[in-house]
Amino acid sequence: MKVSHSLSFGVIMALAAPLHAAPAIEKVGQVACFEAFKDIVWGVAISPDGKSALVGGGGDHVNGQWLAGGDYALRLFDLQTGKEVKRFEAHKKGVSNVVFADKGKVAFFSCGDGAAHMIDIEKGKEIKHFEGGDSSCNYLNVTPDAKLLLTGGWDRTVRLWDVDKGKEQKRFEGHTGRVWGVAISPDGNLAASCGDEMIVRVWDVNKGKEIKQLSGHEQFVVAVAFSPDGKKIVSGAWDNTARLWDVDGGKELQRLEGHKGRVEGVAFSGDGKRVLTGSLDKTVRLWDVKSGKQLASFEGHKDSVSKVAFSPDGNYAISGGWDKTARQWKLPE
């Protein structure tokens, strides 16, 4: 595979150094570009130990038309060497998102085939899949212990799965359009979902009921994530904003404004103090949760940014884009 290292913000970087070399020679900005892909990159995740990235995608967008594409492989990269170390190819649809769980031993991904897939990272193979039916699992999230899986799809449903049993446990219904994003709180007590509506729906997992709606966005909401303590939610929408919400009160805490295009990727840092956003304006942006202020903007993608993820220590980020690349960024301290 091909990995290119680049200059960013006019800062000279030690290109020969490993991606996680001493801070003295690492500067803020892009430190690696993974160019192994033939299709759009939709899903990115960094392992809990910060050493690996799991990246996948599929399909293409040419002259306003969506094409099926053919590069559906889910690739595991070593972030220190930049090399591809494993490839998962048993599925036959494009990967829409991916999440690590159980201390990085397993990962889950959705790929538009109506199922969620669970893979063993070490063995390099699928160990379980969760069949929900056509268009029922375009997006997913999982608790860190890999006990509960949440899926959402274009069939307008959100489903909770018992991972050990491999069975659907509950179904949350109420969406009036396609579900584009789902999140489950780290303790597994709450779920959030969004899609072809201008709201985020919050669900009580144990009761299986919707408990509140977060209203304020002016266009469809397509990305959602819980803070590590489960007390806040960040959402991204087609109104070019991301918003921070207080879960208990249901109130908007901060409006993250600055993007010139739809916000389609959101993520909280491991300490809950910062947020990443990715947008159709081709940028990745870093925000302070408390003040709502933008801390940095990263440019390098040649087309829209789809998904973003933090490294566990918050020092790095990875993003996937319509330019068929994944890029790694060094974040300011």
SELUM-960258 format. One line per 3 residues: number of its first residue (from 1); their letters; for each residue z, y, x of C-alpha. Coordinates in steps of 0.05 Angstrom, whole numbers, plus 5000, padded with zeros to 4 digits. Each point is the difference from the previous one (the first is absolute). Last residue first. Layout:
<nodes>
NUM = A = Z:Y:X ~ ...
</nodes>
This chain:
<nodes>
333 = EPL = 5461:5396:4961 ~ 4926:5014:4991 ~ 4958:4940:4979
330 = KWQ = 4954:4958:5044 ~ 4942:4978:4958 ~ 4963:4933:4992
327 = RAT = 4933:4997:4967 ~ 4967:4948:4956 ~ 4925:5004:4995
324 = KDW = 4945:4988:4949 ~ 4985:5074:4988 ~ 5030:4990:4931
321 = GGS = 5067:5001:5034 ~ 5063:4964:5019 ~ 5061:5034:5030
318 = IAY = 5054:4981:5050 ~ 5063:5038:5017 ~ 5044:5004:5061
315 = NGD = 5069:5024:5020 ~ 5034:4984:4934 ~ 5041:4943:5030
312 = PSF = 4973:4950:4948 ~ 4927:5022:5013 ~ 4975:5041:4942
309 = AVK = 4943:4983:4953 ~ 4939:5034:4970 ~ 4945:4980:4951
306 = SVS = 4931:5026:4978 ~ 4979:5057:5046 ~ 4932:5029:4982
303 = DKH = 4945:5006:5053 ~ 4991:5016:5073 ~ 5073:4985:5016
300 = GEF = 5025:5041:5059 ~ 5046:5054:4974 ~ 5075:4997:4997
297 = SAL = 5042:5053:4965 ~ 5072:5014:5020 ~ 5068:5021:4973
294 = QKG = 4982:5021:4930 ~ 5059:5028:4963 ~ 5033:4967:4940
291 = SKV = 5068:5024:5025 ~ 5041:4936:4994 ~ 4942:4951:5005
288 = DWL = 4966:5029:5061 ~ 4926:4985:4998 ~ 4947:4967:5044
285 = RVT = 4926:5004:4983 ~ 4941:4953:5010 ~ 4933:5034:4992
282 = KDL = 4931:4980:4975 ~ 5000:5048:4940 ~ 5001:4937:4957
279 = SGT = 5073:4996:5017 ~ 5056:4965:5037 ~ 5073:5018:4993
276 = LVR = 5060:4985:5044 ~ 5072:5016:4981 ~ 5061:5017:5040
273 = KGD = 5076:4995:4995 ~ 5005:4931:4969 ~ 5027:4968:5064
270 = GSF = 4945:4947:5001 ~ 4946:5052:4986 ~ 4973:5005:4929
267 = AVG = 4927:4985:4984 ~ 4942:5029:4959 ~ 4925:4986:4997
264 = EVR = 4950:5024:4948 ~ 5008:5076:4999 ~ 4937:5030:4971
261 = GKH = 4968:5056:5040 ~ 5015:5067:5033 ~ 5070:4980:5021
258 = GEL = 5051:5056:5007 ~ 5053:4989:4948 ~ 5061:4954:5001
255 = RQL = 5038:5016:4937 ~ 5074:4988:5008 ~ 5059:4977:4958
252 = EKG = 4966:4982:4934 ~ 5051:4975:4950 ~ 5013:4930:4973
249 = GDV = 5074:5010:5007 ~ 5015:4931:5029 ~ 4934:4993:5038
246 = DWL = 4997:5069:5031 ~ 4927:5012:5012 ~ 4956:5022:5057
243 = RAT = 4928:5021:4986 ~ 4934:4991:5034 ~ 4944:5048:4984
240 = NDW = 4924:5002:4998 ~ 4998:4996:4923 ~ 4973:4929:5010
237 = AGS = 5071:4976:5012 ~ 5052:4976:5049 ~ 5071:4981:4981
234 = VIK = 5065:4999:5040 ~ 5061:4969:4969 ~ 5073:5014:5016
231 = KGD = 5067:4964:4993 ~ 4977:4930:5023 ~ 5037:5006:5066
228 = PSF = 4937:4985:5040 ~ 4960:5051:4959 ~ 4956:4970:4946
225 = AVA = 4924:5004:5002 ~ 4943:5021:4953 ~ 4925:5009:5004
222 = VVF = 4946:5011:4947 ~ 5025:5055:4953 ~ 4943:5026:4956
219 = QEH = 4996:5075:4994 ~ 5047:5058:4984 ~ 5063:4970:5029
216 = GSL = 5065:5023:4968 ~ 5031:4942:4964 ~ 5046:4944:5025
213 = QKI = 5009:4951:4943 ~ 5066:4965:4987 ~ 5035:4934:4984
210 = EKG = 4942:4952:4989 ~ 5028:4932:4984 ~ 5005:4931:5032
207 = KNV = 5076:5001:4996 ~ 5010:4976:5071 ~ 4941:5039:5028
204 = DWV = 5017:5067:4968 ~ 4933:5035:5001 ~ 4976:5068:5024
201 = RVI = 4931:5025:4976 ~ 4966:5053:5042 ~ 4959:5049:4959
198 = MED = 4931:5032:4996 ~ 4967:4937:4976 ~ 4945:4954:5027
195 = GCS = 5049:4969:5048 ~ 5074:4998:5016 ~ 5057:4951:5009
192 = AAL = 5073:5000:5019 ~ 5050:4943:5004 ~ 5075:5000:5002
189 = NGD = 5055:4949:5015 ~ 4967:4964:5059 ~ 5049:5026:5052
186 = PSI = 4942:5029:5041 ~ 4971:5035:4939 ~ 4934:4972:4974
183 = AVG = 4935:5038:5004 ~ 4934:4997:4962 ~ 4934:5038:5005
180 = WVR = 4933:5003:4966 ~ 5016:4973:4930 ~ 4939:5008:4954
177 = GTH = 5010:5036:4935 ~ 5048:5007:4941 ~ 5060:4972:5038
174 = GEF = 5054:4973:4954 ~ 5012:4929:5022 ~ 5049:4972:5051
171 = RKQ = 4995:4924:5009 ~ 5058:4958:5024 ~ 5013:4938:5042
168 = EKG = 4930:4978:5020 ~ 5007:4936:5041 ~ 4993:4982:5073
165 = KDV = 5070:4968:4998 ~ 5021:5030:5067 ~ 4962:5065:4987
162 = DWL = 5028:5014:4931 ~ 4947:5047:4973 ~ 5003:5067:4963
159 = RVT = 4937:5024:4965 ~ 4971:5068:4984 ~ 4945:5000:4948
156 = RDW = 4941:5046:4985 ~ 4947:4946:5011 ~ 4979:5043:5060
153 = GGT = 5057:4972:5039 ~ 5072:5002:5022 ~ 5042:4952:5039
150 = LLL = 5074:4997:5019 ~ 5027:4944:5043 ~ 5074:4982:5004
147 = KAD = 5033:4956:5052 ~ 4964:5023:5062 ~ 5064:5026:5032
144 = PTV = 4969:5070:5008 ~ 4983:5003:4926 ~ 4926:4996:4985
141 = NLY = 4943:5046:4980 ~ 4933:4987:4968 ~ 4932:5028:4980
138 = NCS = 4936:4972:4969 ~ 5036:4943:4966 ~ 4982:4992:4927
135 = SDG = 4925:5012:5005 ~ 4984:4928:4979 ~ 5061:4956:4990
132 = GEF = 5070:5000:5028 ~ 4998:4947:5055 ~ 5054:5006:5052
129 = HKI = 4982:4970:5067 ~ 5039:4960:5051 ~ 4998:4978:5073
126 = EKG = 4938:5035:5025 ~ 4987:4990:5074 ~ 5011:5029:5068
123 = KEI = 5057:4955:5019 ~ 5041:5057:5029 ~ 4982:5050:4945
120 = DIM = 5012:4953:4941 ~ 4959:5028:4943 ~ 5015:5017:4928
117 = HAA = 4942:5017:4954 ~ 5001:5038:4935 ~ 4949:4978:4949
114 = GDG = 4948:5028:4952 ~ 4944:4999:5051 ~ 5007:5074:5017
111 = CSF = 5027:4990:5070 ~ 5075:5006:4998 ~ 5043:4989:5062
108 = FAV = 5068:4971:5018 ~ 5028:4991:5069 ~ 5047:4950:5032
105 = KGK = 5045:4994:5061 ~ 5004:5075:5008 ~ 5075:5004:4988
102 = DAF = 4992:4966:4932 ~ 4945:5047:4976 ~ 4935:5034:5023
99 = VVN = 4956:5035:4948 ~ 4924:5003:4989 ~ 4953:5039:4955
96 = SVG = 4930:4997:4969 ~ 4971:4942:5040 ~ 4927:4988:4981
93 = KKH = 4984:4934:4966 ~ 4986:4929:5023 ~ 5067:4978:5028
90 = AEF = 5007:4947:5055 ~ 4986:5051:5055 ~ 5064:5015:5038
87 = RKV = 4990:5024:5071 ~ 5049:4998:5058 ~ 5011:5034:5067
84 = EKG = 4954:5061:4997 ~ 5013:5040:5063 ~ 5027:5070:5005
81 = TQL = 5044:4979:5058 ~ 5066:5031:4976 ~ 4983:5000:4927
78 = DFL = 4983:4926:4997 ~ 4952:4997:4941 ~ 4999:4954:4939
75 = RLA = 4935:5000:4961 ~ 4988:4985:4926 ~ 4927:4981:4993
72 = YDG = 4962:5026:4939 ~ 4938:5025:5037 ~ 4946:4988:4948
69 = GAL = 4982:5064:4964 ~ 5001:5003:4924 ~ 4967:5069:4996
66 = WQG = 5025:5061:4962 ~ 4949:5054:4990 ~ 5008:5075:5014
63 = NVH = 4949:5000:5056 ~ 5035:4941:5034 ~ 5071:4976:4986
60 = DGG = 5017:4933:5032 ~ 5038:4937:4985 ~ 5058:4966:5035
57 = GGV = 5067:5013:5030 ~ 5053:4972:5047 ~ 5051:5020:5053
54 = LAS = 5064:4967:5024 ~ 5033:5038:5057 ~ 5044:4970:5054
51 = KGD = 5057:5019:5047 ~ 5042:5044:4956 ~ 5054:4947:4991
48 = PSI = 4996:5007:4924 ~ 4924:4990:5003 ~ 4954:5059:4987
45 = AVG = 4957:5000:4937 ~ 4930:5022:4980 ~ 4955:4986:4940
42 = WVI = 4936:5034:4977 ~ 4954:5000:5060 ~ 4928:5011:4978
39 = DKF = 4950:4948:5024 ~ 4971:4976:5067 ~ 5066:5001:5037
36 = AEF = 5019:4990:5073 ~ 5007:5074:5014 ~ 5074:5008:5015
33 = CAV = 5014:5071:5023 ~ 5059:5013:5046 ~ 5045:5056:5023
30 = QGV = 4987:5054:4948 ~ 5048:5058:5003 ~ 5066:5021:5030
27 = KEI = 5005:4986:5074 ~ 5021:4939:5039 ~ 5011:5005:5075
24 = APA = 5074:5018:5001 ~ 5012:4957:4938 ~ 4995:4937:5044
21 = AHL = 4946:4952:4979 ~ 4992:4973:4929 ~ 4924:5003:4996
18 = PAA = 4994:4971:5070 ~ 4976:5049:5053 ~ 4928:5004:5023
15 = LAM = 4984:5058:4955 ~ 5055:5045:5028 ~ 4990:5057:4951
12 = IVG = 4970:5069:5009 ~ 5017:5046:4942 ~ 4944:5040:4967
9 = FSL = 5027:4985:4930 ~ 4982:4927:5009 ~ 4965:4964:5057
6 = SHS = 4976:4930:4983 ~ 5011:4927:5012 ~ 4948:4951:4974
3 = VKM = 5014:4929:4980 ~ 4943:4951:4993 ~ 5008:4928:4979
</nodes>
